[in-house]
């Protein structure tokens, strides 16, 4: 569910910012360009990996849209760790 929400936030930010800057949204819809970029990415993925890796990736792909099985406490613990350590790294390098 969070993956879908993340995609909606990203798409809303990109398209909203483009429209607020005065761009025409119709200019972003280029189906042939999407076909070329997507096909190139898929082809590079297939060429760059073994058949076993491609099959494992396709098998694992549906799990992206399912819950990861993490608890709320685990998520908050990770968030707390990153927010407390980031300022320290910024100060001390």
MOPAC internal coordinates of N, CA, C and O (Angstrom, degrees):
PM7 1SCF
backbone

  N    0.0000 0     0.00 0     0.00 0    0    0    0
  C    1.4432 1     0.00 0     0.00 0    1    0    0
  C    1.5303 1   111.15 1     0.00 0    2    1    0
  O    1.2310 1   120.72 1   140.38 1    3    2    1
  N    1.3436 1   116.24 1   -39.62 1    3    2    1
  C    1.4586 1   119.36 1  -179.73 1    5    3    2
  C    1.5211 1   111.66 1   -66.53 1    6    5    3
  O    1.2310 1   120.54 1   149.56 1    7    6    5
  N    1.3295 1   116.58 1   -30.44 1    7    6    5
  C    1.4653 1   119.59 1   178.11 1    9    7    6
  C    1.5225 1   109.73 1   -63.78 1   10    9    7
  O    1.2310 1   120.44 1   135.83 1   11   10    9
  N    1.3092 1   116.76 1   -44.17 1   11   10    9
  C    1.4633 1   121.15 1  -179.83 1   13   11   10
  C    1.5299 1   109.88 1   -65.21 1   14   13   11
  O    1.2310 1   120.35 1   136.42 1   15   14   13
  N    1.3256 1   116.93 1   -43.58 1   15   14   13
  C    1.4642 1   120.08 1   178.11 1   17   15   14
  C    1.5289 1   109.93 1   -61.54 1   18   17   15
  O    1.2310 1   120.58 1   138.55 1   19   18   17
  N    1.3295 1   116.50 1   -41.45 1   19   18   17
  C    1.4634 1   120.34 1   177.83 1   21   19   18
  C    1.5135 1   112.39 1   -60.65 1   22   21   19
  O    1.2310 1   120.54 1   136.60 1   23   22   21
  N    1.3390 1   116.57 1   -43.40 1   23   22   21
  C    1.4634 1   120.00 1   177.64 1   25   23   22
  C    1.5261 1   111.38 1   -62.65 1   26   25   23
  O    1.2310 1   120.29 1   140.00 1   27   26   25
  N    1.3196 1   117.05 1   -40.00 1   27   26   25
  C    1.4671 1   120.50 1   179.49 1   29   27   26
  C    1.5306 1   110.20 1   -64.59 1   30   29   27
  O    1.2310 1   120.24 1   138.58 1   31   30   29
  N    1.3235 1   117.14 1   -41.42 1   31   30   29
  C    1.4679 1   120.79 1   179.24 1   33   31   30
  C    1.5310 1   110.37 1   -64.20 1   34   33   31
  O    1.2310 1   120.47 1   134.89 1   35   34   33
  N    1.3284 1   116.71 1   -45.11 1   35   34   33
  C    1.4677 1   120.38 1  -179.90 1   37   35   34
  C    1.5270 1   110.57 1   -62.64 1   38   37   35
  O    1.2310 1   120.31 1   130.72 1   39   38   37
  N    1.3143 1   117.02 1   -49.28 1   39   38   37
  C    1.4641 1   120.26 1  -178.29 1   41   39   38
  C    1.5303 1   110.87 1   -63.84 1   42   41   39
  O    1.2310 1   120.35 1   138.82 1   43   42   41
  N    1.3279 1   116.94 1   -41.18 1   43   42   41
  C    1.4581 1   119.96 1   178.11 1   45   43   42
  C    1.5198 1   112.13 1   -63.41 1   46   45   43
  O    1.2310 1   120.73 1   140.21 1   47   46   45
  N    1.3268 1   116.21 1   -39.79 1   47   46   45
  C    1.4655 1   119.82 1   179.33 1   49   47   46
  C    1.5257 1   111.58 1   -66.80 1   50   49   47
  O    1.2310 1   120.75 1   134.41 1   51   50   49
  N    1.3264 1   116.18 1   -45.59 1   51   50   49
  C    1.4641 1   120.21 1  -178.30 1   53   51   50
  C    1.5235 1   110.66 1   -65.50 1   54   53   51
  O    1.2310 1   120.45 1   127.12 1   55   54   53
  N    1.3209 1   116.75 1   -52.88 1   55   54   53
  C    1.4593 1   119.86 1  -177.44 1   57   55   54
  C    1.5248 1   112.10 1   -68.82 1   58   57   55
  O    1.2310 1   120.74 1   140.92 1   59   58   57
  N    1.3437 1   116.20 1   -39.08 1   59   58   57
  C    1.4606 1   119.25 1   178.32 1   61   59   58
  C    1.5139 1   111.96 1   -64.25 1   62   61   59
  O    1.2310 1   120.39 1   135.45 1   63   62   61
  N    1.3290 1   116.86 1   -44.55 1   63   62   61
  C    1.4603 1   120.40 1   178.09 1   65   63   62
  C    1.5173 1   112.25 1   -63.53 1   66   65   63
  O    1.2310 1   120.61 1   140.21 1   67   66   65
  N    1.3306 1   116.44 1   -39.79 1   67   66   65
  C    1.4610 1   120.49 1   178.60 1   69   67   66
  C    1.5238 1   110.45 1   -63.71 1   70   69   67
  O    1.2310 1   120.48 1   136.52 1   71   70   69
  N    1.3388 1   116.68 1   -43.48 1   71   70   69
  C    1.4678 1   120.59 1  -179.97 1   73   71   70
  C    1.5241 1   110.90 1   -68.28 1   74   73   71
  O    1.2310 1   119.96 1   141.24 1   75   74   73
  N    1.3354 1   117.68 1   -38.76 1   75   74   73
  C    1.4619 1   120.51 1   179.71 1   77   75   74
  C    1.5289 1   111.79 1   -68.05 1   78   77   75
  O    1.2310 1   120.59 1   154.30 1   79   78   77
  N    1.3140 1   116.49 1   -25.70 1   79   78   77
  C    1.4645 1   120.44 1   177.80 1   81   79   78
  C    1.5285 1   111.64 1   -81.77 1   82   81   79
  O    1.2310 1   120.64 1  -179.55 1   83   82   81
  N    1.3215 1   116.38 1     0.45 1   83   82   81
  C    1.4559 1   120.46 1   177.01 1   85   83   82
  C    1.5162 1   114.62 1    96.56 1   86   85   83
  O    1.2310 1   120.13 1  -172.24 1   87   86   85
  N    1.3248 1   117.36 1     7.76 1   87   86   85
  C    1.4633 1   120.48 1   179.54 1   89   87   86
  C    1.5216 1   111.45 1   -78.70 1   90   89   87
  O    1.2310 1   121.02 1   -25.08 1   91   90   89
  N    1.3228 1   115.66 1   154.92 1   91   90   89
  C    1.4598 1   121.46 1   177.05 1   93   91   90
  C    1.5235 1   108.16 1   -94.27 1   94   93   91
  O    1.2310 1   120.11 1   -57.89 1   95   94   93
  N    1.3401 1   117.39 1   122.11 1   95   94   93
  C    1.4544 1   121.54 1  -176.04 1   97   95   94
  C    1.5257 1   112.83 1   -60.61 1   98   97   95
  O    1.2310 1   120.09 1   150.99 1   99   98   97
  N    1.3149 1   117.43 1   -29.01 1   99   98   97
  C    1.4615 1   120.08 1   179.68 1  101   99   98
  C    1.5257 1   111.16 1   -63.07 1  102  101   99
  O    1.2310 1   120.26 1   154.64 1  103  102  101
  N    1.3312 1   117.10 1   -25.36 1  103  102  101
  C    1.4651 1   120.21 1   179.73 1  105  103  102
  C    1.5197 1   111.68 1   -69.32 1  106  105  103
  O    1.2310 1   120.05 1   158.19 1  107  106  105
  N    1.3315 1   117.51 1   -21.81 1  107  106  105
  C    1.4641 1   120.59 1  -179.62 1  109  107  106
  C    1.5194 1   112.58 1   -81.17 1  110  109  107
  O    1.2310 1   119.90 1   159.44 1  111  110  109
  N    1.3006 1   117.80 1   -20.56 1  111  110  109
  C    1.4565 1   120.36 1  -176.86 1  113  111  110
  C    1.5215 1   109.71 1   -85.57 1  114  113  111
  O    1.2310 1   121.09 1   -81.65 1  115  114  113
  N    1.3043 1   115.53 1    98.35 1  115  114  113
  C    1.4605 1   122.35 1   179.95 1  117  115  114
  C    1.5325 1   107.87 1  -126.13 1  118  117  115
  O    1.2310 1   119.62 1   -92.62 1  119  118  117
  N    1.3311 1   118.33 1    87.38 1  119  118  117
  C    1.4651 1   119.96 1  -173.52 1  121  119  118
  C    1.5364 1   113.69 1   -61.74 1  122  121  119
  O    1.2310 1   119.60 1   144.12 1  123  122  121
  N    1.3254 1   118.36 1   -35.88 1  123  122  121
  C    1.4610 1   119.12 1   179.77 1  125  123  122
  C    1.5256 1   111.38 1   -68.72 1  126  125  123
  O    1.2310 1   120.55 1   144.25 1  127  126  125
  N    1.3103 1   116.55 1   -35.75 1  127  126  125
  C    1.4527 1   120.04 1   177.34 1  129  127  126
  C    1.5273 1   110.46 1   -66.40 1  130  129  127
  O    1.2310 1   120.62 1   139.02 1  131  130  129
  N    1.3288 1   116.43 1   -40.98 1  131  130  129
  C    1.4598 1   120.02 1   176.71 1  133  131  130
  C    1.5188 1   111.30 1   -62.68 1  134  133  131
  O    1.2310 1   120.40 1   141.00 1  135  134  133
  N    1.3309 1   116.83 1   -39.00 1  135  134  133
  C    1.4563 1   121.28 1   177.44 1  137  135  134
  C    1.5272 1   110.80 1   -62.90 1  138  137  135
  O    1.2310 1   120.03 1   136.45 1  139  138  137
  N    1.3102 1   117.55 1   -43.55 1  139  138  137
  C    1.4672 1   120.90 1  -179.66 1  141  139  138
  C    1.5273 1   111.59 1   -66.41 1  142  141  139
  O    1.2310 1   120.09 1   134.35 1  143  142  141
  N    1.3132 1   117.44 1   -45.65 1  143  142  141
  C    1.4658 1   120.89 1  -178.64 1  145  143  142
  C    1.5229 1   110.36 1   -66.87 1  146  145  143
  O    1.2310 1   120.54 1   134.19 1  147  146  145
  N    1.3204 1   116.57 1   -45.81 1  147  146  145
  C    1.4612 1   120.19 1   179.58 1  149  147  146
  C    1.5234 1   112.06 1   -64.29 1  150  149  147
  O    1.2310 1   120.53 1   137.66 1  151  150  149
  N    1.3146 1   116.60 1   -42.34 1  151  150  149
  C    1.4668 1   120.19 1   178.36 1  153  151  150
  C    1.5131 1   112.14 1   -64.99 1  154  153  151
  O    1.2310 1   120.34 1   139.98 1  155  154  153
  N    1.3199 1   116.96 1   -40.02 1  155  154  153
  C    1.4634 1   120.52 1   178.18 1  157  155  154
  C    1.5297 1   110.73 1   -65.09 1  158  157  155
  O    1.2310 1   120.57 1   138.40 1  159  158  157
  N    1.3211 1   116.51 1   -41.60 1  159  158  157
  C    1.4683 1   120.02 1   179.20 1  161  159  158
  C    1.5225 1   111.18 1   -65.13 1  162  161  159
  O    1.2310 1   120.46 1   136.45 1  163  162  161
  N    1.3302 1   116.73 1   -43.55 1  163  162  161
  C    1.4601 1   120.42 1   179.38 1  165  163  162
  C    1.5271 1   110.72 1   -65.46 1  166  165  163
  O    1.2310 1   120.41 1   136.09 1  167  166  165
  N    1.3193 1   116.81 1   -43.91 1  167  166  165
  C    1.4614 1   120.55 1   178.58 1  169  167  166
  C    1.5151 1   112.07 1   -62.01 1  170  169  167
  O    1.2310 1   120.10 1   136.98 1  171  170  169
  N    1.3325 1   117.41 1   -43.02 1  171  170  169
  C    1.4633 1   121.18 1   178.23 1  173  171  170
  C    1.5208 1   111.09 1   -64.14 1  174  173  171
  O    1.2310 1   120.64 1   142.70 1  175  174  173
  N    1.3157 1   116.38 1   -37.30 1  175  174  173
  C    1.4601 1   120.36 1   177.30 1  177  175  174
  C    1.5225 1   111.06 1   -63.88 1  178  177  175
  O    1.2310 1   120.46 1   135.74 1  179  178  177
  N    1.3194 1   116.72 1   -44.26 1  179  178  177
  C    1.4666 1   120.72 1  -179.49 1  181  179  178
  C    1.5308 1   110.84 1   -66.74 1  182  181  179
  O    1.2310 1   120.44 1   136.16 1  183  182  181
  N    1.3235 1   116.77 1   -43.84 1  183  182  181
  C    1.4677 1   120.63 1  -179.49 1  185  183  182
  C    1.5263 1   111.35 1   -66.57 1  186  185  183
  O    1.2310 1   120.14 1   141.95 1  187  186  185
  N    1.3121 1   117.34 1   -38.05 1  187  186  185
  C    1.4571 1   121.83 1  -174.11 1  189  187  186
  C    1.5125 1   115.10 1   -82.12 1  190  189  187
  O    1.2310 1   119.46 1   175.59 1  191  190  189
  N    1.3280 1   118.63 1    -4.41 1  191  190  189
  C    1.4608 1   120.88 1  -177.47 1  193  191  190
  C    1.5193 1   110.27 1  -128.96 1  194  193  191
  O    1.2310 1   121.69 1   -19.26 1  195  194  193
  N    1.3140 1   114.37 1   160.74 1  195  194  193
  C    1.4605 1   119.33 1   176.37 1  197  195  194
  C    1.5241 1   108.97 1   -77.66 1  198  197  195
  O    1.2310 1   120.83 1   -16.33 1  199  198  197
  N    1.3200 1   116.02 1   163.67 1  199  198  197
  C    1.4639 1   120.50 1   177.56 1  201  199  198
  C    1.5146 1   111.97 1   -59.70 1  202  201  199
  O    1.2310 1   121.13 1   142.91 1  203  202  201
  N    1.3403 1   115.44 1   -37.09 1  203  202  201
  C    1.4602 1   120.25 1   178.82 1  205  203  202
  C    1.5312 1   110.93 1   -63.36 1  206  205  203
  O    1.2310 1   120.30 1   138.33 1  207  206  205
  N    1.3241 1   117.04 1   -41.67 1  207  206  205
  C    1.4686 1   120.82 1  -179.99 1  209  207  206
  C    1.5270 1   111.11 1   -68.11 1  210  209  207
  O    1.2310 1   120.48 1   140.84 1  211  210  209
  N    1.3369 1   116.68 1   -39.16 1  211  210  209
  C    1.4720 1   120.03 1   178.78 1  213  211  210
  C    1.5206 1   110.09 1   -63.62 1  214  213  211
  O    1.2310 1   120.37 1   135.35 1  215  214  213
  N    1.3443 1   116.90 1   -44.65 1  215  214  213
  C    1.4723 1   120.50 1   178.91 1  217  215  214
  C    1.5214 1   111.27 1   -63.27 1  218  217  215
  O    1.2310 1   120.41 1   138.48 1  219  218  217
  N    1.3360 1   116.82 1   -41.52 1  219  218  217
  C    1.4675 1   120.17 1   179.38 1  221  219  218
  C    1.5244 1   110.88 1   -64.72 1  222  221  219
  O    1.2310 1   120.51 1   141.88 1  223  222  221
  N    1.3265 1   116.63 1   -38.12 1  223  222  221
  C    1.4607 1   120.22 1   178.94 1  225  223  222
  C    1.5196 1   110.79 1   -65.92 1  226  225  223
  O    1.2310 1   120.55 1   134.34 1  227  226  225
  N    1.3303 1   116.55 1   -45.66 1  227  226  225
  C    1.4657 1   120.00 1   179.18 1  229  227  226
  C    1.5239 1   111.12 1   -63.37 1  230  229  227
  O    1.2310 1   120.70 1   144.02 1  231  230  229
  N    1.3319 1   116.27 1   -35.98 1  231  230  229
  C    1.4642 1   119.86 1   178.71 1  233  231  230
  C    1.5291 1   110.99 1   -68.70 1  234  233  231
  O    1.2310 1   120.19 1   143.42 1  235  234  233
  N    1.3412 1   117.24 1   -36.58 1  235  234  233
  C    1.4646 1   121.44 1  -177.60 1  237  235  234
  C    1.5229 1   113.21 1   -84.33 1  238  237  235
  O    1.2310 1   119.77 1   166.36 1  239  238  237
  N    1.3186 1   118.04 1   -13.64 1  239  238  237
  C    1.4633 1   121.60 1  -175.74 1  241  239  238
  C    1.5250 1   114.36 1   -56.44 1  242  241  239
  O    1.2310 1   118.38 1   138.90 1  243  242  241
  N    1.3323 1   120.69 1   -41.10 1  243  242  241
  C    1.4739 1   118.80 1   178.79 1  245  243  242
  C    1.5257 1   114.28 1   -62.58 1  246  245  243
  O    1.2310 1   120.00 1   156.93 1  247  246  245
  N    1.3353 1   117.60 1   -23.07 1  247  246  245
  C    1.4620 1   118.91 1  -179.94 1  249  247  246
  C    1.5214 1   112.40 1   -69.86 1  250  249  247
  O    1.2310 1   119.77 1   164.33 1  251  250  249
  N    1.3287 1   118.04 1   -15.67 1  251  250  249
  C    1.4637 1   120.72 1   177.08 1  253  251  250
  C    1.5248 1   110.40 1   -62.34 1  254  253  251
  O    1.2310 1   120.75 1   145.30 1  255  254  253
  N    1.3163 1   116.18 1   -34.70 1  255  254  253
  C    1.4591 1   120.47 1  -176.03 1  257  255  254
  C    1.5257 1   112.76 1   -93.23 1  258  257  255
  O    1.2310 1   119.99 1   179.35 1  259  258  257
  N    1.3293 1   117.62 1    -0.65 1  259  258  257
  C    1.4502 1   121.03 1   176.39 1  261  259  258
  C    1.5191 1   108.62 1   -99.92 1  262  261  259
  O    1.2310 1   120.58 1   -15.34 1  263  262  261
  N    1.2952 1   116.50 1   164.66 1  263  262  261
  C    1.4575 1   120.39 1   177.34 1  265  263  262
  C    1.5166 1   111.04 1   -66.46 1  266  265  263
  O    1.2310 1   120.55 1   -32.39 1  267  266  265
  N    1.3156 1   116.55 1   147.61 1  267  266  265
  C    1.4460 1   121.00 1  -177.95 1  269  267  266
  C    1.5188 1   113.73 1   -81.65 1  270  269  267
  O    1.2310 1   119.57 1   174.57 1  271  270  269
  N    1.2883 1   118.42 1    -5.43 1  271  270  269
  C    1.4524 1   120.93 1  -179.13 1  273  271  270
  C    1.5189 1   113.18 1    81.28 1  274  273  271
  O    1.2310 1   119.94 1  -169.12 1  275  274  273
  N    1.3191 1   117.71 1    10.88 1  275  274  273
  C    1.4499 1   120.35 1   178.76 1  277  275  274
  C    1.5251 1   109.39 1   -84.04 1  278  277  275
  O    1.2310 1   122.04 1   -34.00 1  279  278  277
  N    1.3055 1   113.70 1   146.00 1  279  278  277
  C    1.4540 1   118.38 1   177.93 1  281  279  278
  C    1.5187 1   109.90 1   -85.76 1  282  281  279
  O    1.2310 1   121.22 1   -15.65 1  283  282  281
  N    1.3069 1   115.27 1   164.35 1  283  282  281
  C    1.4510 1   120.18 1   178.68 1  285  283  282
  C    1.5251 1   110.44 1   -63.99 1  286  285  283
  O    1.2310 1   120.22 1   143.66 1  287  286  285
  N    1.3082 1   117.18 1   -36.34 1  287  286  285
  C    1.4680 1   121.11 1   179.35 1  289  287  286
  C    1.5237 1   110.91 1   -64.66 1  290  289  287
  O    1.2310 1   120.23 1   140.64 1  291  290  289
  N    1.3241 1   117.17 1   -39.36 1  291  290  289
  C    1.4654 1   121.17 1   178.76 1  293  291  290
  C    1.5282 1   110.64 1   -65.29 1  294  293  291
  O    1.2310 1   120.60 1   137.94 1  295  294  293
  N    1.3187 1   116.46 1   -42.06 1  295  294  293
  C    1.4622 1   120.74 1   179.24 1  297  295  294
  C    1.5220 1   110.85 1   -63.55 1  298  297  295
  O    1.2310 1   120.03 1   133.93 1  299  298  297
  N    1.3332 1   117.54 1   -46.07 1  299  298  297
  C    1.4587 1   120.94 1   179.66 1  301  299  298
  C    1.5283 1   111.61 1   -65.56 1  302  301  299
  O    1.2310 1   120.58 1   144.56 1  303  302  301
  N    1.3289 1   116.49 1   -35.44 1  303  302  301
  C    1.4592 1   120.36 1   178.27 1  305  303  302
  C    1.5305 1   110.83 1   -64.08 1  306  305  303
  O    1.2310 1   120.29 1   137.87 1  307  306  305
  N    1.3223 1   117.04 1   -42.13 1  307  306  305
  C    1.4680 1   120.96 1   177.90 1  309  307  306
  C    1.5186 1   110.72 1   -65.72 1  310  309  307
  O    1.2310 1   120.44 1   138.32 1  311  310  309
  N    1.3223 1   116.76 1   -41.68 1  311  310  309
  C    1.4623 1   120.92 1   179.60 1  313  311  310
  C    1.5247 1   110.56 1   -63.32 1  314  313  311
  O    1.2310 1   120.82 1   135.36 1  315  314  313
  N    1.3405 1   116.03 1   -44.64 1  315  314  313
  C    1.4615 1   121.02 1  -179.70 1  317  315  314
  C    1.5253 1   110.65 1   -61.88 1  318  317  315
  O    1.2310 1   120.54 1   138.62 1  319  318  317
  N    1.3194 1   116.58 1   -41.38 1  319  318  317
  C    1.4653 1   120.84 1  -179.81 1  321  319  318
  C    1.5263 1   110.94 1   -63.54 1  322  321  319
  O    1.2310 1   120.27 1   136.91 1  323  322  321
  N    1.3198 1   117.08 1   -43.09 1  323  322  321
  C    1.4667 1   119.44 1  -178.25 1  325  323  322
  C    1.5283 1   112.13 1   -70.74 1  326  325  323
  O    1.2310 1   119.93 1   143.80 1  327  326  325
  N    1.3194 1   117.74 1   -36.20 1  327  326  325
  C    1.4654 1   119.22 1  -178.51 1  329  327  326
  C    1.5223 1   112.21 1   -76.44 1  330  329  327
  O    1.2310 1   119.78 1   153.39 1  331  330  329
  N    1.3203 1   118.03 1   -26.61 1  331  330  329
  C    1.4597 1   119.00 1   178.59 1  333  331  330
  C    1.5191 1   111.76 1   -83.70 1  334  333  331
  O    1.2310 1   119.81 1   151.12 1  335  334  333
  N    1.3190 1   117.97 1   -28.88 1  335  334  333
  C    1.4643 1   119.53 1  -178.15 1  337  335  334
  C    1.5225 1   112.74 1   -87.81 1  338  337  335
  O    1.2310 1   119.14 1   153.99 1  339  338  337
  N    1.3151 1   119.25 1   -26.01 1  339  338  337
  C    1.4691 1   121.13 1  -177.90 1  341  339  338
  C    1.5257 1   113.12 1   -61.03 1  342  341  339
  O    1.2310 1   118.35 1   131.34 1  343  342  341
  N    1.3197 1   120.76 1   -48.66 1  343  342  341
  C    1.4757 1   119.61 1   177.98 1  345  343  342
  C    1.5282 1   112.07 1   -61.23 1  346  345  343
  O    1.2310 1   120.72 1   144.52 1  347  346  345
  N    1.3224 1   116.22 1   -35.48 1  347  346  345
  C    1.4635 1   120.22 1   179.99 1  349  347  346
  C    1.5246 1   109.96 1   -65.13 1  350  349  347
  O    1.2310 1   120.24 1   137.64 1  351  350  349
  N    1.3222 1   117.15 1   -42.36 1  351  350  349
  C    1.4599 1   120.51 1   178.29 1  353  351  350
  C    1.5224 1   111.15 1   -66.56 1  354  353  351
  O    1.2310 1   120.59 1   143.97 1  355  354  353
  N    1.3219 1   116.48 1   -36.03 1  355  354  353
  C    1.4658 1   120.16 1  -179.98 1  357  355  354
  C    1.5369 1   110.96 1   -67.14 1  358  357  355
  O    1.2310 1   120.48 1   143.64 1  359  358  357
  N    1.3345 1   116.68 1   -36.36 1  359  358  357
  C    1.4671 1   120.19 1   179.81 1  361  359  358
  C    1.5214 1   112.14 1   -75.97 1  362  361  359
  O    1.2310 1   120.50 1   133.69 1  363  362  361
  N    1.3258 1   116.65 1   -46.31 1  363  362  361
  C    1.4545 1   120.32 1  -171.69 1  365  363  362
  C    1.5357 1   113.96 1   -99.60 1  366  365  363
  O    1.2310 1   120.05 1   169.48 1  367  366  365
  N    1.3145 1   117.52 1   -10.52 1  367  366  365
  C    1.4623 1   120.88 1   177.15 1  369  367  366
  C    1.4778 1   116.13 1    77.47 1  370  369  367
  O    1.2310 1   120.10 1   180.00 1  371  370  369

